[in-house]
Amino acid sequence: MRTARSTRRGTIAVSVFAAAVLAVTGCAGGGTPEATEGDDGGSENNPVTLTVATSQNEQTPNYYCGVELLKERLEEADLGFTVELYPASQLGPDADRFPLVQAGDIDIDLQGASALSSTFEPIGVVDATYAFDDVDHAFRWIDEGSEDLFASFQEATGVSIVDGWFFGNRTFTTKDVEVRSPGDLDGVPIRFPNSPAFLANAEALGVTNPVSVAVEEVYTALQQGIAVGQENPIVATRSSSYDEILNVAVLNNHNVGIHWILVSDKTYEKMSDEQAALLEETIHEIRPENAQCVDEATEEILDEYRANDAFTVIEQEDIDMDAFITKSEEFFGEYFTGESLEAYEAIREMAG
């Protein structure tokens, strides 16, 4: 995998994880040109304030086991970093924030690929249902197969994807609707985010009556019965309190949720090589810690559901997973074309 900086320079880092290699090669990730003689920007660690935005609230693992760790470790390194965190869409919803990242007004953002696909369509393939078998498949693709797609994204947007943090497997949660096969979703009003990529996912899964309401309106829509279910990682379902209304969790794991860590090219321009190296190294190091944190939080919540007589957990062994996977693969094999189809097929070829 190329780091963001080496992509801009056209050189390949031997390892994005080894700080020693980064120091020797200068392939630290991002968009800063090579420091030239007398160019203090490449060699001096001037004070840098980083604005970090995310739609996730403080109760989600990608906040307390993600951006909070990033803030702590960057500031403790004593290289001039001050990190300001803006969770819970304080700086606007995903679609509104991305132009601010491109402009450099937001330095780092966590976003899903479906939101990003409105700006760069091919990136949406990574959010297709069952594109990844599991999180290990997703991480392997990030490390070994993402280079071309990420480079094209950076060239088109002026924003670098440094890495991806696990958000949790997206599952259905419903009010009294038990789902074991795609046919059980026929006619059921399930809320999906209002983006072409997510609505394609709804069709691929057999949802014939998707309900597209803004995230701020989901709780009310569930209360009023406008939707009788939604799909999200379990940790997001809990942090948004949807499980106060819903009482069935369907562990079909139709999407490996990944939050892509975006860094503005303009942000790299204000960092030294050493600062940029530390930023990327820290993001990479947090990834496995964050994934473990997500897994532990998910299992803790599911154990609460399983112990609650008023809640039903439909385990994966009771679901026709082959039907869901086959339906999705057939759908996206026809839905995607061109660069998107090539990227999707490349992801599937890396499946274990």
C-alpha positions as CSV (number, residue, x, y, z in Angstrom):
1,M,0.0,0.0,0.0
2,R,1.3,3.5,-0.8
3,T,1.1,6.1,1.8
4,A,-0.7,9.3,0.8
5,R,2.5,11.2,0.5
6,S,4.3,8.6,-1.5
7,T,1.3,8.5,-3.9
8,R,1.8,12.2,-4.6
9,R,5.5,11.7,-5.2
10,G,5.1,8.6,-7.3
11,T,7.3,6.5,-5.1
12,I,6.3,3.4,-3.1
13,A,7.1,3.1,0.6
14,V,8.6,-0.2,1.6
15,S,6.3,-0.2,4.7
16,V,3.7,2.2,5.8
17,F,4.0,0.9,9.3
18,A,7.7,1.1,10.1
19,A,8.7,4.5,11.4
20,A,12.3,3.8,10.7
21,V,11.6,3.3,7.0
22,L,9.5,6.4,6.9
23,A,12.3,8.4,8.4
24,V,14.8,7.1,5.9
25,T,12.7,7.3,2.7
26,G,10.6,10.4,3.6
27,C,7.5,8.5,2.3
28,A,5.4,9.7,5.2
29,G,2.0,10.0,3.5
30,G,0.1,13.0,2.3
31,G,0.6,15.8,-0.2
32,T,3.6,17.8,0.7
33,P,6.2,18.2,-2.1
34,E,9.8,17.1,-1.3
35,A,11.5,19.6,1.0
36,T,14.1,21.6,-0.8
37,E,17.2,23.2,0.7
38,G,16.0,26.2,2.7
39,D,12.4,25.0,2.8
40,D,11.7,25.0,6.5
41,G,8.3,23.5,6.0
42,G,9.7,20.1,5.3
43,S,12.2,20.0,8.2
44,E,11.0,22.1,11.1
45,N,8.1,21.1,13.5
46,N,6.2,24.3,13.7
47,P,3.0,24.3,15.8
48,V,0.1,22.7,13.9
49,T,-3.5,22.6,15.0
50,L,-5.5,19.8,13.5
51,T,-9.3,19.9,13.2
52,V,-10.8,16.4,13.3
53,A,-14.4,15.8,12.4
54,T,-16.7,12.8,12.5
55,S,-20.4,12.1,12.5
56,Q,-20.0,9.6,15.4
57,N,-20.9,10.7,18.9
58,E,-18.7,10.2,22.0
59,Q,-20.4,6.9,22.9
60,T,-19.0,5.1,19.8
61,P,-15.8,3.1,19.8
62,N,-14.5,5.1,16.8
63,Y,-14.6,8.1,19.1
64,Y,-13.2,6.8,22.4
65,C,-11.0,4.1,20.8
66,G,-10.2,6.2,17.7
67,V,-10.0,9.9,17.4
68,E,-9.5,10.4,21.2
69,L,-6.5,8.1,21.0
70,L,-5.2,10.0,17.9
71,K,-5.5,13.3,19.9
72,E,-3.7,11.9,22.9
73,R,-0.8,10.3,21.1
74,L,-0.1,13.2,18.7
75,E,-0.2,15.8,21.5
76,E,2.0,13.6,23.8
77,A,4.6,13.2,21.1
78,D,5.7,16.8,21.6
79,L,6.0,17.6,17.9
80,G,3.9,20.7,17.9
81,F,0.4,19.1,17.5
82,T,-2.8,20.5,18.9
83,V,-5.8,18.4,18.0
84,E,-9.4,19.6,18.2
85,L,-12.2,17.0,18.0
86,Y,-15.7,17.7,16.6
87,P,-17.9,14.6,17.0
88,A,-21.6,14.1,16.4
89,S,-21.6,16.1,13.1
90,Q,-20.9,19.3,14.9
91,L,-19.3,20.6,11.7
92,G,-22.1,19.4,9.5
93,P,-23.3,16.2,7.9
94,D,-20.9,14.1,5.9
95,A,-21.8,15.6,2.5
96,D,-21.4,19.2,3.8
97,R,-18.0,18.4,5.5
98,F,-16.2,16.9,2.6
99,P,-15.8,20.2,0.7
100,L,-14.4,21.7,3.9
101,V,-11.8,18.9,3.9
102,Q,-10.9,19.6,0.3
103,A,-10.5,23.3,1.2
104,G,-8.4,22.5,4.2
105,D,-10.8,24.0,6.7
106,I,-11.2,20.5,8.2
107,D,-7.9,18.6,8.5
108,I,-9.0,15.1,9.2
109,D,-12.4,13.5,8.7
110,L,-13.9,10.1,9.2
111,Q,-16.4,9.2,6.5
112,G,-18.0,6.2,4.9
113,A,-17.4,5.4,1.3
114,S,-21.1,5.8,0.3
115,A,-21.0,9.5,1.3
116,L,-17.7,9.9,-0.6
117,S,-19.1,8.3,-3.7
118,S,-21.2,11.4,-4.4
119,T,-17.9,13.1,-5.2
120,F,-15.9,10.2,-6.5
121,E,-18.2,7.4,-7.6
122,P,-15.8,4.4,-7.8
123,I,-15.0,4.6,-4.1
124,G,-18.6,3.5,-3.4
125,V,-17.8,-0.1,-4.3
126,V,-16.1,-0.7,-0.9
127,D,-19.5,-0.2,0.7
128,A,-21.4,-2.7,-1.4
129,T,-23.1,-5.4,0.5
130,Y,-20.8,-8.4,1.0
131,A,-18.0,-6.8,-1.0
132,F,-15.8,-7.9,1.9
133,D,-16.1,-11.3,3.6
134,D,-15.1,-9.9,7.0
135,V,-12.9,-7.2,8.5
136,D,-9.7,-9.1,7.9
137,H,-10.5,-9.2,4.2
138,A,-11.1,-5.4,4.3
139,F,-7.8,-4.7,6.1
140,R,-5.9,-7.0,3.7
141,W,-7.4,-5.1,0.8
142,I,-6.5,-1.8,2.3
143,D,-2.9,-2.9,2.8
144,E,-2.4,-4.8,-0.5
145,G,-5.1,-3.8,-3.0
146,S,-6.3,-0.2,-2.4
147,E,-3.4,1.7,-3.9
148,D,-4.8,2.4,-7.4
149,L,-8.3,3.3,-6.1
150,F,-6.9,5.5,-3.4
151,A,-4.5,7.3,-5.7
152,S,-7.4,8.0,-8.2
153,F,-9.4,9.3,-5.3
154,Q,-6.6,11.6,-4.2
155,E,-6.0,12.9,-7.7
156,A,-9.7,13.6,-8.3
157,T,-10.4,15.2,-4.9
158,G,-7.2,16.6,-3.4
159,V,-7.9,14.5,-0.3
160,S,-5.9,11.4,0.8
161,I,-7.3,8.3,2.3
162,V,-4.7,7.3,4.9
163,D,-6.4,4.2,6.3
164,G,-9.7,2.7,7.4
165,W,-10.9,2.0,10.9
166,F,-13.5,-0.7,11.6
167,F,-16.9,0.7,12.5
168,G,-18.7,-2.6,13.0
169,N,-20.6,-5.0,10.8
170,R,-23.8,-3.4,9.5
171,T,-26.9,-5.5,10.5
172,F,-30.6,-5.1,10.5
173,T,-32.5,-4.2,13.7
174,T,-36.3,-4.2,13.5
175,K,-39.5,-3.9,15.5
176,D,-41.0,-7.4,15.6
177,V,-39.8,-8.4,12.1
178,E,-37.6,-11.5,12.1
179,V,-35.4,-11.7,9.0
180,R,-33.8,-15.0,8.0
181,S,-33.7,-14.6,4.2
182,P,-34.0,-11.8,1.5
183,G,-37.7,-12.8,1.0
184,D,-38.4,-11.7,4.6
185,L,-37.5,-8.1,3.6
186,D,-40.0,-7.8,0.8
187,G,-42.3,-4.8,1.5
188,V,-40.8,-4.1,4.9
189,P,-40.1,-0.4,5.4
190,I,-36.4,-0.4,6.4
191,R,-34.5,2.8,6.8
192,F,-31.4,3.2,4.6
193,P,-29.2,6.3,4.3
194,N,-30.3,8.5,1.3
195,S,-27.4,7.9,-1.1
196,P,-27.3,5.9,-4.4
197,A,-24.8,3.5,-2.9
198,F,-26.9,2.6,0.1
199,L,-30.1,2.4,-1.9
200,A,-28.4,0.0,-4.2
201,N,-27.5,-2.0,-1.1
202,A,-31.1,-2.1,-0.1
203,E,-32.1,-3.5,-3.5
204,A,-29.2,-6.0,-3.4
205,L,-30.5,-7.3,-0.1
206,G,-34.1,-7.7,-1.2
207,V,-35.5,-4.5,0.5
208,T,-38.3,-3.4,-1.8
209,N,-39.5,-0.5,0.5
210,P,-36.5,1.4,1.7
211,V,-37.2,4.5,3.8
212,S,-34.7,7.3,3.2
213,V,-34.8,9.8,6.0
214,A,-31.9,11.9,7.4
215,V,-30.0,10.4,10.3
216,E,-31.4,13.1,12.6
217,E,-34.9,11.8,11.8
218,V,-34.4,8.1,12.2
219,Y,-35.4,7.8,15.8
220,T,-38.7,9.7,15.2
221,A,-39.3,7.6,12.0
222,L,-39.0,4.4,14.0
223,Q,-41.2,5.8,16.8
224,Q,-43.9,6.7,14.4
225,G,-43.7,3.4,12.4
226,I,-42.6,5.2,9.2
227,A,-39.8,2.6,9.3
228,V,-40.0,-0.6,11.3
229,G,-36.3,-1.2,11.0
230,Q,-32.9,0.2,10.1
231,E,-29.4,-1.1,9.4
232,N,-26.3,-0.1,11.2
233,P,-23.5,-1.6,13.2
234,I,-24.7,-2.7,16.6
235,V,-22.6,-0.1,18.4
236,A,-24.2,2.6,16.3
237,T,-27.7,1.2,17.0
238,R,-27.0,1.4,20.7
239,S,-25.3,4.8,20.7
240,S,-28.3,6.3,18.8
241,S,-30.7,4.6,21.2
242,Y,-32.6,2.9,18.4
243,D,-32.8,-0.2,20.5
244,E,-35.1,1.6,22.8
245,I,-37.7,1.0,20.1
246,L,-36.4,-2.0,18.1
247,N,-36.4,-5.5,19.6
248,V,-34.9,-7.8,16.9
249,A,-31.2,-7.9,15.9
250,V,-30.5,-9.8,12.7
251,L,-26.8,-10.8,12.5
252,N,-26.5,-11.1,8.8
253,N,-23.5,-8.8,8.7
254,H,-24.2,-7.5,5.2
255,N,-21.5,-4.8,5.2
256,V,-18.1,-4.4,6.9
257,G,-18.5,-0.9,8.1
258,I,-15.3,1.1,7.6
259,H,-14.7,4.7,8.4
260,W,-12.1,6.1,6.0
261,I,-9.5,8.4,7.6
262,L,-9.3,11.4,5.3
263,V,-6.5,14.0,5.4
264,S,-6.6,17.1,3.3
265,D,-3.7,17.7,1.0
266,K,-3.7,21.2,2.3
267,T,-3.1,19.8,5.8
268,Y,0.1,18.1,4.6
269,E,1.3,21.4,3.3
270,K,1.5,22.8,6.8
271,M,3.2,19.8,8.4
272,S,6.8,18.9,8.4
273,D,7.9,15.5,7.1
274,E,8.3,14.3,10.7
275,Q,4.9,15.5,11.7
276,A,3.3,13.9,8.6
277,A,5.1,10.6,9.4
278,L,3.9,10.6,13.0
279,L,0.3,11.3,11.9
280,E,0.1,8.4,9.5
281,E,2.0,6.0,11.7
282,T,-0.4,6.8,14.6
283,I,-3.5,6.3,12.4
284,H,-2.2,3.0,11.3
285,E,-1.3,1.9,14.8
286,I,-4.7,2.7,16.1
287,R,-6.5,0.5,13.5
288,P,-6.1,-2.9,15.2
289,E,-6.7,-1.4,18.7
290,N,-9.9,0.2,17.4
291,A,-11.1,-3.0,15.8
292,Q,-10.7,-4.9,19.0
293,C,-12.5,-2.2,20.9
294,V,-15.4,-2.4,18.4
295,D,-15.6,-6.1,18.6
296,E,-15.7,-6.1,22.4
297,A,-18.3,-3.3,22.6
298,T,-20.5,-5.2,20.0
299,E,-20.4,-8.5,21.9
300,E,-21.2,-6.7,25.2
301,I,-24.3,-5.2,23.7
302,L,-25.3,-8.4,22.0
303,D,-25.0,-10.3,25.3
304,E,-27.3,-7.8,26.8
305,Y,-29.8,-8.4,24.0
306,R,-29.5,-12.2,24.4
307,A,-30.2,-11.9,28.1
308,N,-33.3,-9.8,27.6
309,D,-36.5,-11.8,27.1
310,A,-38.1,-8.9,25.3
311,F,-35.3,-8.9,22.7
312,T,-34.6,-11.5,19.9
313,V,-31.2,-12.0,18.4
314,I,-31.2,-14.0,15.1
315,E,-27.8,-15.6,15.0
316,Q,-26.0,-16.1,11.8
317,E,-26.4,-19.9,11.8
318,D,-30.2,-19.3,11.6
319,I,-29.9,-17.0,8.5
320,D,-29.7,-18.1,4.9
321,M,-26.4,-16.3,4.4
322,D,-25.8,-18.0,1.0
323,A,-29.0,-16.4,-0.3
324,F,-28.0,-12.9,0.9
325,I,-24.5,-13.2,-0.5
326,T,-25.5,-14.7,-3.9
327,K,-28.2,-12.1,-4.4
328,S,-25.8,-9.3,-3.6
329,E,-23.0,-10.6,-5.9
330,E,-25.5,-11.1,-8.8
331,F,-26.9,-7.6,-8.3
332,F,-23.5,-5.8,-8.2
333,G,-22.1,-7.8,-11.0
334,E,-24.7,-6.1,-13.2
335,Y,-25.0,-2.8,-11.3
336,F,-21.3,-1.7,-11.5
337,T,-19.6,-0.8,-14.7
338,G,-16.2,0.4,-15.8
339,E,-13.7,1.4,-13.1
340,S,-16.3,0.6,-10.4
341,L,-16.8,-2.9,-11.6
342,E,-13.0,-3.5,-11.9
343,A,-12.6,-2.3,-8.3
344,Y,-15.4,-4.5,-7.1
345,E,-14.1,-7.6,-8.8
346,A,-10.6,-6.9,-7.5
347,I,-12.0,-6.8,-3.9
348,R,-13.9,-10.1,-4.4
349,E,-10.8,-11.8,-5.9
350,M,-8.9,-11.1,-2.6
351,A,-11.6,-12.8,-0.5
352,G,-10.2,-15.6,1.6
